[in-house]
Amino acid sequence: MVAASTLETPDGPFTVLADETAVLASGWTRDPEELRALIHPGLRPAEGSVEMVDDDDAAAPALLRQALAAAAAYYAGDLSAPRGIPVRQRSGPYRELAWEALRDVAPGERLTYSDYAAMTGRPAAVRAAAGACAMNAAALFVPCHRIVRTDGTLGGFRYGLPLKESLLGRESAADHTV
């Protein structure tokens, strides 16, 4: 079963699509169909098969409830909470490697696309690294918003630059000491 639920956040509605084992897609929208379309065809549930549930619905996959709790915790100040949620995305080997690398970019950290490419072990693959950000279906859980242009400007973001700026501002303002 693939289910979806929406959490109200300071940045607007945040919807998560998940099955029993992983987040398949997430982002700042109320429309689960918009997110379903981002999922790789090999993993994508059939049109009309994603069930909208409340986060407290007993029929909701436990992983969906955990993902929503992690997103709520992020907005409550536990910026690393989304990192602990399993994500499943498919693509070519480099893009999958790049998505996993993104999960290691800490809250409050900003990397340039060049730094990000180097982090994946392929410093010349700047365009491919940027492509991984652009094709990321699991926003927040795979924090592509932490990647910026070489000159420090924001670059792109599927949900708009004001939202990317809000996320980065939230993370910059947080106390990251342990």
N, C-alpha and C positions, 0 to 999 in steps of 0.2 A: 504494500500500500504506500503510495506517495501522497502525503498530505501537506497542506499549507496553512499557515496562520500568520496574522499580522499583529505587530506590536506597535503601539503609538510611541514615538520617540520625539525628542526636541527637534530633530531634523525631519520629522514627518513620518508617515507610515513605513514600517520596515517589515517586509514579508519574507518568510523562509519556506522553502520547499524541501522536504526531507522524507526519507524512508526510514526503516528501522535501524539503519546502520550509519547513515551519513547525510549531511546537507548536500543537496544537488544544485541548489541555486538560492540566492538571497539578494535583496536589494531594496532600495527606498521607493516602493510602489505598493499600491493595494491590489494590483492586478497579477494574480498568480500565472495567468497565461503569458504575460510579458516575460516573466522569469522562466517559465517552462520552455519558451522558445530559445532561451540562451543555453540550454542543456545540450550537450553533444548528442547527435541523433542515436548513437548506440546506447545511451542511457535515458534518453528523453521518454517520459511517460506519454501515452497516447493522449491526443487532444480530448479534453473533457473528462479525463480520468483522475485529475488531481482533486482531492477532496479538501474543501475548506473546513477547518475545524477551529474551535476555540482552544487556546493554549491549556485550559484546564479540562478539556474533553478527555475522558478515559480512553476513547478510541484513538486519540492522537498517538502517533509513534512516540515512544519515550525520547528518542533522539531529537525529535522536533521540539518537545517541551524543554529539553536541555539546551538546545540552540537558542530558543527564545529567552530562556533564563540567562544565558551567556550574553546575549545582546542587551538585555535589561541591565545586567551587571556592568557591562561596558559603559552604558549611559549613567550608571550610578557611581562610576569612578574606578571600577576594576577593569582597566583598559586591556589587560591580557586575557580576560575571560574567554573571548572568542577563539583564542589559539588552541584551547583544549577540546574543541568540537571537531569530530572527524568530517572531512569534506571528500567528496568523490567527483572528480572532473576527468574528462578524457580528451585527448588530442594526440599530437605527435610527441615523441620522447622529450624533445627540448622544452616544449611548452609545459608538459607535466612536471618536469624538473624545475622549471622557472616558477610555477605555482607553489611548489613545495618550498622553494627558497624564499618566496615572499612571506610565507608563514613565520620565518625566522627574523623578519624585520620588526624590531621592537617598537612598541608604542612610544611616540615622541621622536623616533628616529626618522630622518628623511634621507633617502638615497636618490642620487641622480640615476637616470636610465643607464648611464655608463657604469656607475658603481654597481647597479643591480645586475647588469650583464656580467661584470667581473665576478660578482657573488655566485653566479651560476656556473662559473668555471669557463665561460666563453666571453672574454672581454670584448671581442670584436662583434658580438651578436647583439648590438644595441637595438637594432630594429626588431629583432626577434623577441627581445626582452620587452620592448614596448608593445609588441603584438600580444604577448602573454597578458599584460595588464589590460589591454583592450578587450580580450576575449574571456576574461575572468568572469565566471557566472556566480561566484560565491563571495560577493562583496562583504566586507567587514571580517569574515572568517578567513579570507585570503586578502590581506590588506593592501591592495594595489594603490590605495589612496596615499600611501607613504612614499611613492615614487614621484619625483619631480624632474623638471628639465635641468640641464647642466647649469643654466643661468639662475636657477632657483625659482623660476616661475612654475606655476602649478602643472602645466601641460594639460592633458585631457582627463575626463572622468565621466563615465556613462551617466551618472546622476547629476551632472552639472558641477561647474567649478565652485559655486557658492557652498555646496554641500561638502566638497573636498576640503575647502578652506575651513569650514566648520569642524570637520573631523580632525584636521591637523591642528587647529587652534585648541580644541578640547585636549588633545594629546600633549601639546606644548605647554599648556597651562597646568597640567597635572604634575604632582610631585612624584617623580620616578625613583626616589631613593628607597632603598630596601632596609 
